[in-house]
Amino acid sequence: MAAELHVELVAADRSVWSGEATLVVARTTSGDIGVMPGHQPLLGVLESGPVTIRTTDGGTVVAAVHGGFISFADNKLSVLAEIAELADEIDIARAERALERAKSDADASAERRAEIRLAATAAGNR
């Protein structure tokens, strides 16, 4: 059996994804981090960005995450996000419209959220 870790990706309003993985990559305030089974315990603050989960069956789950925390101990990884959307839940046309609207309104935070949503869909379609 391959080494694995249990992952819980939770947003403020719902459980987004739960399962077994071999690797999780996320962006923290200290930079990008990759967590594999046996990683040292950690607690970090998440930056907005895609979270990539390599599942034990060889698949990939990508989510757009906006803020929150990541913690790892005893081969259990928790991603506790303010907002999280799986890449396959994101309406690409709507995200593109939101990006254009944010640019025209000069709303940098809305523009960043839309860019992250689009980046997650692109990563999820690799």
N, CA, C and O atoms as CSV, one atom per row, in Angstrom:
chain,resi,resn,atom,element,x,y,z
A,1,MET,N,N,0.838,-1.181,0.000
A,1,MET,CA,C,0.000,0.000,0.000
A,1,MET,C,C,0.880,1.240,0.000
A,1,MET,O,O,1.855,1.316,0.747
A,2,ALA,N,N,0.537,2.203,-0.831
A,2,ALA,CA,C,1.289,3.449,-0.901
A,2,ALA,C,C,1.010,4.284,0.341
A,2,ALA,O,O,-0.066,4.206,0.935
A,3,ALA,N,N,1.996,5.077,0.716
A,3,ALA,CA,C,1.804,5.977,1.859
A,3,ALA,C,C,0.731,6.993,1.501
A,3,ALA,O,O,0.682,7.496,0.379
A,4,GLU,N,N,-0.128,7.286,2.469
A,4,GLU,CA,C,-1.208,8.225,2.204
A,4,GLU,C,C,-1.507,9.049,3.449
A,4,GLU,O,O,-1.126,8.692,4.564
A,5,LEU,N,N,-2.185,10.136,3.231
A,5,LEU,CA,C,-2.636,10.985,4.314
A,5,LEU,C,C,-4.112,11.281,4.113
A,5,LEU,O,O,-4.606,11.291,2.985
A,6,HIS,N,N,-4.809,11.519,5.206
A,6,HIS,CA,C,-6.229,11.836,5.120
A,6,HIS,C,C,-6.371,13.349,5.006
A,6,HIS,O,O,-5.758,14.094,5.770
A,7,VAL,N,N,-7.187,13.804,4.043
A,7,VAL,CA,C,-7.356,15.232,3.781
A,7,VAL,C,C,-8.810,15.625,3.982
A,7,VAL,O,O,-9.723,14.944,3.515
A,8,GLU,N,N,-9.008,16.723,4.678
A,8,GLU,CA,C,-10.319,17.357,4.828
A,8,GLU,C,C,-10.193,18.784,4.318
A,8,GLU,O,O,-9.440,19.580,4.880
A,9,LEU,N,N,-10.924,19.116,3.257
A,9,LEU,CA,C,-10.982,20.478,2.743
A,9,LEU,C,C,-12.352,21.020,3.098
A,9,LEU,O,O,-13.370,20.552,2.588
A,10,VAL,N,N,-12.369,22.011,3.978
A,10,VAL,CA,C,-13.622,22.524,4.518
A,10,VAL,C,C,-13.680,24.027,4.315
A,10,VAL,O,O,-12.714,24.738,4.591
A,11,ALA,N,N,-14.826,24.509,3.827
A,11,ALA,CA,C,-15.078,25.945,3.728
A,11,ALA,C,C,-15.968,26.348,4.899
A,11,ALA,O,O,-16.496,25.495,5.612
A,12,ALA,N,N,-16.127,27.638,5.085
A,12,ALA,CA,C,-16.945,28.123,6.200
A,12,ALA,C,C,-18.370,27.587,6.135
A,12,ALA,O,O,-19.012,27.410,7.170
A,13,ASP,N,N,-18.872,27.326,4.927
A,13,ASP,CA,C,-20.278,26.937,4.772
A,13,ASP,C,C,-20.509,25.457,4.447
A,13,ASP,O,O,-21.655,25.013,4.395
A,14,ARG,N,N,-19.404,24.669,4.223
A,14,ARG,CA,C,-19.612,23.268,3.839
A,14,ARG,C,C,-18.312,22.486,3.832
A,14,ARG,O,O,-17.217,23.047,3.839
A,15,SER,N,N,-18.473,21.165,3.819
A,15,SER,CA,C,-17.342,20.285,3.586
A,15,SER,C,C,-17.178,20.186,2.074
A,15,SER,O,O,-18.114,19.791,1.379
A,16,VAL,N,N,-16.008,20.537,1.558
A,16,VAL,CA,C,-15.783,20.608,0.120
A,16,VAL,C,C,-15.264,19.291,-0.443
A,16,VAL,O,O,-15.738,18.826,-1.480
A,17,TRP,N,N,-14.276,18.679,0.248
A,17,TRP,CA,C,-13.711,17.410,-0.228
A,17,TRP,C,C,-13.053,16.695,0.944
A,17,TRP,O,O,-12.464,17.323,1.824
A,18,SER,N,N,-13.163,15.388,0.939
A,18,SER,CA,C,-12.547,14.569,1.968
A,18,SER,C,C,-12.089,13.276,1.321
A,18,SER,O,O,-12.812,12.688,0.517
A,19,GLY,N,N,-10.895,12.833,1.670
A,19,GLY,CA,C,-10.414,11.579,1.120
A,19,GLY,C,C,-8.947,11.363,1.401
A,19,GLY,O,O,-8.329,12.088,2.180
A,20,GLU,N,N,-8.393,10.341,0.746
A,20,GLU,CA,C,-6.997,9.965,0.941
A,20,GLU,C,C,-6.158,10.531,-0.203
A,20,GLU,O,O,-6.585,10.548,-1.357
A,21,ALA,N,N,-4.961,10.991,0.140
A,21,ALA,CA,C,-4.093,11.612,-0.854
A,21,ALA,C,C,-2.643,11.226,-0.609
A,21,ALA,O,O,-2.280,10.747,0.466
A,22,THR,N,N,-1.826,11.445,-1.627
A,22,THR,CA,C,-0.391,11.220,-1.511
A,22,THR,C,C,0.375,12.530,-1.426
A,22,THR,O,O,1.521,12.547,-0.978
A,23,LEU,N,N,-0.255,13.647,-1.856
A,23,LEU,CA,C,0.395,14.952,-1.858
A,23,LEU,C,C,-0.667,16.038,-1.897
A,23,LEU,O,O,-1.668,15.918,-2.604
A,24,VAL,N,N,-0.441,17.101,-1.131
A,24,VAL,CA,C,-1.288,18.294,-1.193
A,24,VAL,C,C,-0.363,19.495,-1.312
A,24,VAL,O,O,0.599,19.626,-0.554
A,25,VAL,N,N,-0.657,20.373,-2.268
A,25,VAL,CA,C,0.125,21.593,-2.464
A,25,VAL,C,C,-0.805,22.783,-2.236
A,25,VAL,O,O,-1.894,22.858,-2.804
A,26,ALA,N,N,-0.350,23.713,-1.389
A,26,ALA,CA,C,-1.149,24.896,-1.064
A,26,ALA,C,C,-0.224,26.101,-0.925
A,26,ALA,O,O,0.985,25.960,-0.741
A,27,ARG,N,N,-0.817,27.281,-1.017
A,27,ARG,CA,C,-0.055,28.523,-0.867
A,27,ARG,C,C,-0.298,29.090,0.531
A,27,ARG,O,O,-1.441,29.333,0.919
A,28,THR,N,N,0.775,29.296,1.278
A,28,THR,CA,C,0.670,29.894,2.602
A,28,THR,C,C,1.333,31.271,2.578
A,28,THR,O,O,1.944,31.664,1.584
A,29,THR,N,N,1.200,31.990,3.688
A,29,THR,CA,C,1.846,33.306,3.773
A,29,THR,C,C,3.363,33.180,3.726
A,29,THR,O,O,4.053,34.164,3.460
A,30,SER,N,N,3.895,31.982,3.981
A,30,SER,CA,C,5.342,31.736,3.917
A,30,SER,C,C,5.786,31.200,2.563
A,30,SER,O,O,6.979,30.990,2.344
A,31,GLY,N,N,4.837,30.975,1.646
A,31,GLY,CA,C,5.149,30.435,0.324
A,31,GLY,C,C,4.387,29.157,0.064
A,31,GLY,O,O,3.605,28.707,0.901
A,32,ASP,N,N,4.617,28.568,-1.106
A,32,ASP,CA,C,3.947,27.322,-1.455
A,32,ASP,C,C,4.514,26.186,-0.610
A,32,ASP,O,O,5.708,26.154,-0.311
A,33,ILE,N,N,3.646,25.262,-0.232
A,33,ILE,CA,C,4.065,24.126,0.583
A,33,ILE,C,C,3.466,22.853,0.003
A,33,ILE,O,O,2.317,22.834,-0.437
A,34,GLY,N,N,4.254,21.805,0.010
A,34,GLY,CA,C,3.784,20.485,-0.381
A,34,GLY,C,C,3.804,19.594,0.850
A,34,GLY,O,O,4.806,19.528,1.562
A,35,VAL,N,N,2.703,18.915,1.094
A,35,VAL,CA,C,2.605,18.040,2.260
A,35,VAL,C,C,2.392,16.614,1.775
A,35,VAL,O,O,1.471,16.326,1.011
A,36,MET,N,N,3.271,15.727,2.240
A,36,MET,CA,C,3.186,14.306,1.913
A,36,MET,C,C,3.050,13.524,3.211
A,36,MET,O,O,3.282,14.077,4.286
A,37,PRO,N,N,2.678,12.249,3.134
A,37,PRO,CA,C,2.591,11.444,4.353
A,37,PRO,C,C,3.900,11.522,5.142
A,37,PRO,O,O,4.986,11.495,4.564
A,38,GLY,N,N,3.782,11.619,6.465
A,38,GLY,CA,C,4.954,11.676,7.314
A,38,GLY,C,C,5.550,13.063,7.485
A,38,GLY,O,O,6.567,13.214,8.163
A,39,HIS,N,N,4.933,14.093,6.878
A,39,HIS,CA,C,5.428,15.467,6.998
A,39,HIS,C,C,5.458,15.875,8.468
A,39,HIS,O,O,4.678,15.372,9.277
A,40,GLN,N,N,6.344,16.772,8.797
A,40,GLN,CA,C,6.381,17.323,10.150
A,40,GLN,C,C,5.068,18.050,10.436
A,40,GLN,O,O,4.473,18.615,9.518
A,41,PRO,N,N,4.607,18.048,11.670
A,41,PRO,CA,C,3.391,18.795,11.998
A,41,PRO,C,C,3.550,20.259,11.590
A,41,PRO,O,O,4.637,20.828,11.689
A,42,LEU,N,N,2.453,20.856,11.132
A,42,LEU,CA,C,2.509,22.255,10.721
A,42,LEU,C,C,1.174,22.927,10.961
A,42,LEU,O,O,0.126,22.285,11.037
A,43,LEU,N,N,1.249,24.230,11.076
A,43,LEU,CA,C,0.068,25.091,11.123
A,43,LEU,C,C,0.444,26.327,10.346
A,43,LEU,O,O,1.438,26.981,10.662
A,44,GLY,N,N,-0.344,26.661,9.322
A,44,GLY,CA,C,-0.034,27.817,8.496
A,44,GLY,C,C,-1.273,28.592,8.115
A,44,GLY,O,O,-2.394,28.087,8.176
A,45,VAL,N,N,-1.045,29.825,7.722
A,45,VAL,CA,C,-2.113,30.691,7.240
A,45,VAL,C,C,-2.128,30.610,5.720
A,45,VAL,O,O,-1.102,30.808,5.069
A,46,LEU,N,N,-3.295,30.317,5.160
A,46,LEU,CA,C,-3.416,30.185,3.709
A,46,LEU,C,C,-3.520,31.539,3.028
A,46,LEU,O,O,-4.188,32.451,3.517
A,47,GLU,N,N,-2.857,31.649,1.908
A,47,GLU,CA,C,-3.056,32.761,0.984
A,47,GLU,C,C,-4.110,32.298,-0.015
A,47,GLU,O,O,-4.328,31.097,-0.174
A,48,SER,N,N,-4.748,33.218,-0.674
A,48,SER,CA,C,-5.665,32.833,-1.741
A,48,SER,C,C,-4.864,32.195,-2.865
A,48,SER,O,O,-3.819,32.705,-3.268
A,49,GLY,N,N,-5.367,31.076,-3.364
A,49,GLY,CA,C,-4.681,30.378,-4.443
A,49,GLY,C,C,-5.258,28.995,-4.627
A,49,GLY,O,O,-6.094,28.553,-3.839
A,50,PRO,N,N,-4.813,28.310,-5.667
A,50,PRO,CA,C,-5.284,26.942,-5.866
A,50,PRO,C,C,-4.663,25.990,-4.852
A,50,PRO,O,O,-3.503,26.149,-4.472
A,51,VAL,N,N,-5.432,25.011,-4.420
A,51,VAL,CA,C,-4.939,23.896,-3.620
A,51,VAL,C,C,-5.068,22.670,-4.502
A,51,VAL,O,O,-6.137,22.389,-5.042
A,52,THR,N,N,-3.965,21.939,-4.645
A,52,THR,CA,C,-3.944,20.752,-5.499
A,52,THR,C,C,-3.767,19.517,-4.624
A,52,THR,O,O,-2.847,19.440,-3.810
A,53,ILE,N,N,-4.661,18.560,-4.809
A,53,ILE,CA,C,-4.635,17.316,-4.043
A,53,ILE,C,C,-4.417,16.165,-5.018
A,53,ILE,O,O,-5.213,15.969,-5.936
A,54,ARG,N,N,-3.341,15.402,-4.823
A,54,ARG,CA,C,-3.087,14.193,-5.618
A,54,ARG,C,C,-3.690,13.033,-4.840
A,54,ARG,O,O,-3.208,12.685,-3.762
A,55,THR,N,N,-4.728,12.442,-5.379
A,55,THR,CA,C,-5.436,11.379,-4.677
A,55,THR,C,C,-4.694,10.053,-4.806
A,55,THR,O,O,-3.860,9.882,-5.695
A,56,THR,N,N,-5.003,9.121,-3.915
A,56,THR,CA,C,-4.320,7.826,-3.915
A,56,THR,C,C,-4.632,6.993,-5.146
A,56,THR,O,O,-3.890,6.064,-5.464
A,57,ASP,N,N,-5.728,7.310,-5.851
A,57,ASP,CA,C,-6.064,6.562,-7.069
A,57,ASP,C,C,-5.426,7.176,-8.312
A,57,ASP,O,O,-5.734,6.771,-9.433
A,58,GLY,N,N,-4.533,8.159,-8.118
A,58,GLY,CA,C,-3.839,8.773,-9.248
A,58,GLY,C,C,-4.532,9.990,-9.809
A,58,GLY,O,O,-4.027,10.605,-10.748
A,59,GLY,N,N,-5.675,10.356,-9.261
A,59,GLY,CA,C,-6.400,11.531,-9.737
A,59,GLY,C,C,-5.881,12.811,-9.106
A,59,GLY,O,O,-5.016,12.795,-8.230
A,60,THR,N,N,-6.432,13.910,-9.574
A,60,THR,CA,C,-6.074,15.223,-9.052
A,60,THR,C,C,-7.344,16.003,-8.764
A,60,THR,O,O,-8.254,16.061,-9.592
A,61,VAL,N,N,-7.397,16.600,-7.588
A,61,VAL,CA,C,-8.496,17.479,-7.200
A,61,VAL,C,C,-7.889,18.857,-7.021
A,61,VAL,O,O,-6.894,19.017,-6.314
A,62,VAL,N,N,-8.490,19.860,-7.666
A,62,VAL,CA,C,-8.010,21.231,-7.540
A,62,VAL,C,C,-9.156,22.086,-7.029
A,62,VAL,O,O,-10.294,21.963,-7.483
A,63,ALA,N,N,-8.836,22.963,-6.068
A,63,ALA,CA,C,-9.837,23.866,-5.516
A,63,ALA,C,C,-9.271,25.281,-5.481
A,63,ALA,O,O,-8.081,25.478,-5.232
A,64,ALA,N,N,-10.128,26.258,-5.730
A,64,ALA,CA,C,-9.780,27.664,-5.527
A,64,ALA,C,C,-10.094,27.967,-4.073
A,64,ALA,O,O,-11.234,27.821,-3.634
A,65,VAL,N,N,-9.076,28.393,-3.323
A,65,VAL,CA,C,-9.226,28.641,-1.896
A,65,VAL,C,C,-8.893,30.100,-1.614
A,65,VAL,O,O,-7.909,30.636,-2.122
A,66,HIS,N,N,-9.722,30.726,-0.801
A,66,HIS,CA,C,-9.530,32.130,-0.451
A,66,HIS,C,C,-9.442,32.246,1.068
A,66,HIS,O,O,-10.456,32.233,1.766
A,67,GLY,N,N,-8.214,32.359,1.565
A,67,GLY,CA,C,-7.979,32.549,2.987
A,67,GLY,C,C,-8.245,31.318,3.823
A,67,GLY,O,O,-8.886,30.369,3.371
A,68,GLY,N,N,-7.746,31.343,5.047
A,68,GLY,CA,C,-7.979,30.245,5.972
A,68,GLY,C,C,-6.692,29.716,6.556
A,68,GLY,O,O,-5.684,30.419,6.624
A,69,PHE,N,N,-6.742,28.453,6.982
A,69,PHE,CA,C,-5.614,27.825,7.657
A,69,PHE,C,C,-5.380,26.423,7.116
A,69,PHE,O,O,-6.285,25.791,6.572
A,70,ILE,N,N,-4.143,25.947,7.277
A,70,ILE,CA,C,-3.795,24.577,6.937
A,70,ILE,C,C,-3.088,23.991,8.163
A,70,ILE,O,O,-2.231,24.637,8.766
A,71,SER,N,N,-3.458,22.771,8.518
A,71,SER,CA,C,-2.779,22.118,9.634
A,71,SER,C,C,-2.557,20.650,9.286
A,71,SER,O,O,-3.345,20.026,8.575
A,72,PHE,N,N,-1.448,20.120,9.819
A,72,PHE,CA,C,-1.106,18.729,9.562
A,72,PHE,C,C,-0.514,18.122,10.825
A,72,PHE,O,O,0.399,18.684,11.429
A,73,ALA,N,N,-1.043,16.969,11.215
A,73,ALA,CA,C,-0.500,16.176,12.331
A,73,ALA,C,C,-1.051,14.765,12.198
A,73,ALA,O,O,-2.185,14.572,11.762
A,74,ASP,N,N,-0.249,13.787,12.575
A,74,ASP,CA,C,-0.677,12.381,12.585
A,74,ASP,C,C,-1.264,11.924,11.247
A,74,ASP,O,O,-2.260,11.201,11.218
A,75,ASN,N,N,-0.644,12.349,10.138
A,75,ASN,CA,C,-1.080,12.011,8.776
A,75,ASN,C,C,-2.500,12.466,8.471
A,75,ASN,O,O,-3.185,11.857,7.649
A,76,LYS,N,N,-2.948,13.539,9.132
A,76,LYS,CA,C,-4.252,14.151,8.846
A,76,LYS,C,C,-4.018,15.611,8.500
A,76,LYS,O,O,-3.466,16.376,9.291
A,77,LEU,N,N,-4.449,15.981,7.304
A,77,LEU,CA,C,-4.294,17.352,6.830
A,77,LEU,C,C,-5.662,18.017,6.788
A,77,LEU,O,O,-6.604,17.485,6.202
A,78,SER,N,N,-5.759,19.166,7.405
A,78,SER,CA,C,-6.992,19.945,7.370
A,78,SER,C,C,-6.723,21.257,6.656
A,78,SER,O,O,-5.788,21.982,6.996
A,79,VAL,N,N,-7.548,21.553,5.666
A,79,VAL,CA,C,-7.525,22.838,4.991
A,79,VAL,C,C,-8.856,23.496,5.359
A,79,VAL,O,O,-9.922,23.079,4.908
A,80,LEU,N,N,-8.762,24.532,6.189
A,80,LEU,CA,C,-9.947,25.231,6.678
A,80,LEU,C,C,-9.985,26.588,5.996
A,80,LEU,O,O,-9.255,27.505,6.374
A,81,ALA,N,N,-10.839,26.708,4.990
A,81,ALA,CA,C,-10.855,27.895,4.144
A,81,ALA,C,C,-12.059,28.782,4.427
A,81,ALA,O,O,-13.127,28.306,4.811
A,82,GLU,N,N,-11.864,30.077,4.231
A,82,GLU,CA,C,-12.997,30.994,4.303
A,82,GLU,C,C,-13.963,30.681,3.155
A,82,GLU,O,O,-15.173,30.569,3.353
A,83,ILE,N,N,-13.392,30.542,1.946
A,83,ILE,CA,C,-14.159,30.198,0.749
A,83,ILE,C,C,-13.354,29.161,-0.024
A,83,ILE,O,O,-12.141,29.303,-0.176
A,84,ALA,N,N,-14.020,28.121,-0.510
A,84,ALA,CA,C,-13.343,27.107,-1.334
A,84,ALA,C,C,-14.331,26.563,-2.352
A,84,ALA,O,O,-15.487,26.283,-2.031
A,85,GLU,N,N,-13.858,26.416,-3.589
A,85,GLU,CA,C,-14.668,25.850,-4.671
A,85,GLU,C,C,-13.814,24.845,-5.432
A,85,GLU,O,O,-12.674,25.135,-5.793
A,86,LEU,N,N,-14.363,23.677,-5.672
A,86,LEU,CA,C,-13.671,22.717,-6.525
A,86,LEU,C,C,-13.653,23.257,-7.948
A,86,LEU,O,O,-14.594,23.920,-8.384
A,87,ALA,N,N,-12.574,22.965,-8.667
A,87,ALA,CA,C,-12.427,23.476,-10.029
A,87,ALA,C,C,-13.614,23.104,-10.914
A,87,ALA,O,O,-14.063,23.912,-11.727
A,88,ASP,N,N,-14.126,21.869,-10.753
A,88,ASP,CA,C,-15.234,21.454,-11.619
A,88,ASP,C,C,-16.579,22.063,-11.217
A,88,ASP,O,O,-17.575,21.850,-11.907
A,89,GLU,N,N,-16.626,22.812,-10.119
A,89,GLU,CA,C,-17.843,23.527,-9.712
A,89,GLU,C,C,-17.872,24.956,-10.238
A,89,GLU,O,O,-18.911,25.615,-10.196
A,90,ILE,N,N,-16.741,25.433,-10.732
A,90,ILE,CA,C,-16.626,26.832,-11.148
A,90,ILE,C,C,-17.160,27.013,-12.559
A,90,ILE,O,O,-16.774,26.290,-13.478
A,91,ASP,N,N,-18.042,27.975,-12.721
A,91,ASP,CA,C,-18.577,28.355,-14.023
A,91,ASP,C,C,-17.543,29.292,-14.659
A,91,ASP,O,O,-17.401,30.442,-14.244
A,92,ILE,N,N,-16.827,28.791,-15.664
A,92,ILE,CA,C,-15.725,29.548,-16.261
A,92,ILE,C,C,-16.213,30.865,-16.863
A,92,ILE,O,O,-15.580,31.902,-16.659
A,93,ALA,N,N,-17.314,30.845,-17.592
A,93,ALA,CA,C,-17.823,32.076,-18.209
A,93,ALA,C,C,-18.173,33.113,-17.133
A,93,ALA,O,O,-17.899,34.302,-17.297
A,94,ARG,N,N,-18.772,32.657,-16.045
A,94,ARG,CA,C,-19.130,33.577,-14.958
A,94,ARG,C,C,-17.868,34.150,-14.303
A,94,ARG,O,O,-17.815,35.337,-13.981
A,95,ALA,N,N,-16.856,33.302,-14.110
A,95,ALA,CA,C,-15.594,33.771,-13.525
A,95,ALA,C,C,-14.905,34.777,-14.442
A,95,ALA,O,O,-14.320,35.748,-13.963
A,96,GLU,N,N,-14.970,34.554,-15.757
A,96,GLU,CA,C,-14.378,35.503,-16.707
A,96,GLU,C,C,-15.115,36.838,-16.669
A,96,GLU,O,O,-14.488,37.895,-16.729
A,97,ARG,N,N,-16.452,36.795,-16.570
A,97,ARG,CA,C,-17.229,38.039,-16.456
A,97,ARG,C,C,-16.889,38.777,-15.168
A,97,ARG,O,O,-16.775,40.002,-15.158
A,98,ALA,N,N,-16.728,38.021,-14.074
A,98,ALA,CA,C,-16.371,38.633,-12.789
A,98,ALA,C,C,-14.998,39.295,-12.870
A,98,ALA,O,O,-14.785,40.364,-12.299
A,99,LEU,N,N,-14.074,38.661,-13.575
A,99,LEU,CA,C,-12.742,39.232,-13.748
A,99,LEU,C,C,-12.819,40.542,-14.519
A,99,LEU,O,O,-12.211,41.534,-14.115
A,100,GLU,N,N,-13.556,40.557,-15.618
A,100,GLU,CA,C,-13.701,41.787,-16.404
A,100,GLU,C,C,-14.373,42.898,-15.592
A,100,GLU,O,O,-13.960,44.056,-15.655
A,101,ARG,N,N,-15.403,42.539,-14.835
A,101,ARG,CA,C,-16.102,43.516,-13.999
A,101,ARG,C,C,-15.164,44.086,-12.931
A,101,ARG,O,O,-15.164,45.291,-12.679
A,102,ALA,N,N,-14.372,43.223,-12.312
A,102,ALA,CA,C,-13.433,43.666,-11.274
A,102,ALA,C,C,-12.373,44.588,-11.863
A,102,ALA,O,O,-11.978,45.569,-11.233
A,103,LYS,N,N,-11.911,44.272,-13.076
A,103,LYS,CA,C,-10.922,45.139,-13.730
A,103,LYS,C,C,-11.518,46.507,-14.020
A,103,LYS,O,O,-10.870,47.526,-13.777
A,104,SER,N,N,-12.744,46.548,-14.538
A,104,SER,CA,C,-13.360,47.831,-14.868
A,104,SER,C,C,-13.694,48.636,-13.615
A,104,SER,O,O,-13.721,49.866,-13.660
A,105,ASP,N,N,-13.948,47.951,-12.495
A,105,ASP,CA,C,-14.237,48.631,-11.231
A,105,ASP,C,C,-12.966,48.931,-10.442
A,105,ASP,O,O,-13.028,49.547,-9.378
A,106,ALA,N,N,-11.815,48.501,-10.954
A,106,ALA,CA,C,-10.534,48.647,-10.258
A,106,ALA,C,C,-10.598,48.043,-8.858
A,106,ALA,O,O,-10.087,48.615,-7.895
A,107,ASP,N,N,-11.235,46.880,-8.764
A,107,ASP,CA,C,-11.368,46.162,-7.495
A,107,ASP,C,C,-10.321,45.050,-7.470
A,107,ASP,O,O,-10.554,43.954,-7.979
A,108,ALA,N,N,-9.171,45.345,-6.875
A,108,ALA,CA,C,-8.036,44.411,-6.910
A,108,ALA,C,C,-8.347,43.091,-6.214
A,108,ALA,O,O,-7.932,42.039,-6.698
A,109,SER,N,N,-9.060,43.114,-5.101
A,109,SER,CA,C,-9.336,41.862,-4.390
A,109,SER,C,C,-10.309,40.989,-5.180
A,109,SER,O,O,-10.134,39.771,-5.229
A,110,ALA,N,N,-11.325,41.581,-5.795
A,110,ALA,CA,C,-12.258,40.810,-6.625
A,110,ALA,C,C,-11.548,40.270,-7.861
A,110,ALA,O,O,-11.821,39.157,-8.311
A,111,GLU,N,N,-10.640,41.067,-8.399
A,111,GLU,CA,C,-9.867,40.623,-9.567
A,111,GLU,C,C,-9.010,39.416,-9.198
A,111,GLU,O,O,-8.929,38.460,-9.969
A,112,ARG,N,N,-8.371,39.447,-8.029
A,112,ARG,CA,C,-7.535,38.327,-7.567
A,112,ARG,C,C,-8.381,37.071,-7.356
A,112,ARG,O,O,-7.964,35.980,-7.744
A,113,ARG,N,N,-9.567,37.208,-6.743
A,113,ARG,CA,C,-10.448,36.055,-6.535
A,113,ARG,C,C,-10.834,35.422,-7.865
A,113,ARG,O,O,-10.810,34.198,-8.001
A,114,ALA,N,N,-11.192,36.250,-8.853
A,114,ALA,CA,C,-11.583,35.724,-10.163
A,114,ALA,C,C,-10.402,35.043,-10.849
A,114,ALA,O,O,-10.566,33.992,-11.470
A,115,GLU,N,N,-9.212,35.634,-10.742
A,115,GLU,CA,C,-8.026,35.019,-11.349
A,115,GLU,C,C,-7.729,33.661,-10.721
A,115,GLU,O,O,-7.355,32.722,-11.425
A,116,ILE,N,N,-7.891,33.549,-9.411
A,116,ILE,CA,C,-7.638,32.272,-8.732
A,116,ILE,C,C,-8.655,31.228,-9.156
A,116,ILE,O,O,-8.301,30.066,-9.361
A,117,ARG,N,N,-9.923,31.628,-9.291
A,117,ARG,CA,C,-10.953,30.684,-9.740
A,117,ARG,C,C,-10.603,30.160,-11.134
A,117,ARG,O,O,-10.720,28.962,-11.394
A,118,LEU,N,N,-10.176,31.052,-12.030
A,118,LEU,CA,C,-9.820,30.631,-13.390
A,118,LEU,C,C,-8.552,29.765,-13.384
A,118,LEU,O,O,-8.454,28.812,-14.157
A,119,ALA,N,N,-7.586,30.089,-12.521
A,119,ALA,CA,C,-6.360,29.284,-12.433
A,119,ALA,C,C,-6.692,27.879,-11.928
A,119,ALA,O,O,-6.107,26.899,-12.390
A,120,ALA,N,N,-7.622,27.779,-10.989
A,120,ALA,CA,C,-8.005,26.463,-10.475
A,120,ALA,C,C,-8.671,25.639,-11.567
A,120,ALA,O,O,-8.419,24.438,-11.659
A,121,THR,N,N,-9.511,26.245,-12.394
A,121,THR,CA,C,-10.148,25.485,-13.472
A,121,THR,C,C,-9.117,25.034,-14.491
A,121,THR,O,O,-9.206,23.922,-15.012
A,122,ALA,N,N,-8.132,25.891,-14.783
A,122,ALA,CA,C,-7.081,25.521,-15.736
A,122,ALA,C,C,-6.254,24.373,-15.180
A,122,ALA,O,O,-5.933,23.433,-15.908
A,123,ALA,N,N,-5.905,24.434,-13.904
A,123,ALA,CA,C,-5.107,23.366,-13.281
A,123,ALA,C,C,-5.907,22.075,-13.200
A,123,ALA,O,O,-5.343,20.990,-13.346
A,124,GLY,N,N,-7.201,22.173,-12.971
A,124,GLY,CA,C,-8.041,20.998,-12.881
A,124,GLY,C,C,-8.267,20.300,-14.209
A,124,GLY,O,O,-8.685,19.143,-14.246
A,125,ASN,N,N,-7.986,21.011,-15.309
A,125,ASN,CA,C,-8.195,20.435,-16.647
A,125,ASN,C,C,-6.908,19.930,-17.269
A,125,ASN,O,O,-6.889,19.583,-18.450
A,126,ARG,N,N,-5.818,19.882,-16.486
A,126,ARG,CA,C,-4.540,19.385,-17.036
A,126,ARG,C,C,-4.580,17.905,-17.246
A,126,ARG,O,O,-3.597,17.319,-17.700
